[in-house]
Amino acid sequence: MRTRLFDPALLRRRRARTRPPRDPSFRDELAARLVDRLVDLRRRFTTVLELAAADDAVSRALAAAGLPPFPLHLRADLAPPRLDGTGPAVVLDVERLPFATDRFDLVLAAGGLHRVDDLPRALLEIRRVLTRDGLLLALVPAGSTLVELRTCLIEAELEILGGAALRVHPTLDPRDAAALLQRAGFDSPVVDVERVDLAYRDPLRLLLDLRAVGESAAFAPELRRPLRRDVLARALEFYRTRFVRSDGSHPVTVELVLLAGLGGPPGEPAG
């Protein structure tokens, strides 16, 4: 039996406790980047499934780009999405999409797929619900995302406890992305890597923001170990002294991989 990396119930509780940011958030940045790709395509989509749709970020990005809303725009997440306007929404598990085959001509995901235990299975499900010429367009944290935070937490725990536990969600290796799309049977798979450099006045603010958007670690019980306060304090000390810019701000690296592919003909995926 395959061991799960994540705790679905804990992920759901964390997502349910998310709150909308006062200022434009990183999710707004992801949504804007996805919509930019849609603008470039110059294609009109009518039946759209948005995964990891915690809020109205994609709808706001569509409006900002001067694009009309989709005739059908179904938002889906682990917990009920927080929507300012009206529109259909559903709670679901992306590894088991409760929709008919060939149901949507576009599936969007502005983040979220990095929290899926079985990404190959999720991609198979996404391909199944896409029409033959339907499009998957997703941005997934990858590679060196949060490398500064990861480094500091590991070093602090090694120094104080002599060993380190998982503290930050794993990210997708961009080198694996194209193979995953091909295995799932997508036609014309495209993988593109983008880097976003953020800065915080204090690394503690980063941790609070991750919690606010439901991105705190939610590993399975057998993989979890409480983070001691002295370890956290030491990690923040490392961050403040080792990763600091000339203006006093602290860098946060985010690497994104764009996954794009067409639904393709029905049948078995590539082996």
Secondary structure as GFF3:
##gff-version 3
##sequence-region A 1 271
A	DSSP	alpha_helix	8	16	.	.	.	ID=ss1
A	DSSP	alpha_helix	26	41	.	.	.	ID=ss2
A	DSSP	beta_strand	47	51	.	.	.	ID=ss3
A	DSSP	alpha_helix	57	64	.	.	.	ID=ss4
A	DSSP	beta_strand	72	77	.	.	.	ID=ss5
A	DSSP	beta_strand	89	91	.	.	.	ID=ss6
A	DSSP	beta_strand	104	110	.	.	.	ID=ss7
A	DSSP	three_ten_helix	113	115	.	.	.	ID=ss8
A	DSSP	alpha_helix	119	129	.	.	.	ID=ss9
A	DSSP	beta_strand	130	142	.	.	.	ID=ss10
A	DSSP	alpha_helix	147	161	.	.	.	ID=ss11
A	DSSP	alpha_helix	174	183	.	.	.	ID=ss12
A	DSSP	beta_strand	187	200	.	.	.	ID=ss13
A	DSSP	alpha_helix	203	212	.	.	.	ID=ss14
A	DSSP	three_ten_helix	221	223	.	.	.	ID=ss15
A	DSSP	alpha_helix	229	242	.	.	.	ID=ss16
A	DSSP	beta_strand	250	262	.	.	.	ID=ss17
###
